[in-house]
Amino acid sequence: MSAVDELLARARRELGHRVGPREAAAVQEAGGLLVDIRYAELRERDGTIPGALIVERNELEWRLDPTGEHRAPEATHHALPVVVICNEGYASSLAALSLRHLGLHRATDLAGGFQAWRGAGLGVGGGLVGG
């Protein structure tokens, strides 16, 4: 097993339960935050999840830290349910664990990422038709 695969496995063990697309939608409906960390090219190609906060991965910790001066207005408190979404559910596991280390103890990620969301037939906005 490669070092990055071991890191990912450790992150997922520490995260515990990761949500599926319908559970992520329920988190959002209940007032939680979906955070799309995909880069612009993927968002333009495939679209976005309506209502998701777009934060590129390199800014995630600064934008989601409720105590930080650069936080997004949505990052209101450490108990906020946060579901991190990448393209296929790999980078989001590492990102969600980083948010946990900042004190966002309810942070997790979407298993299968944006592609699982889209595959579940849930709402997608923008993107290229047939992309």
Order of alpha helices (4+ residues) and beta strands (2+ residues): alpha-alpha-beta-alpha-beta-alpha-beta-alpha-beta-alpha
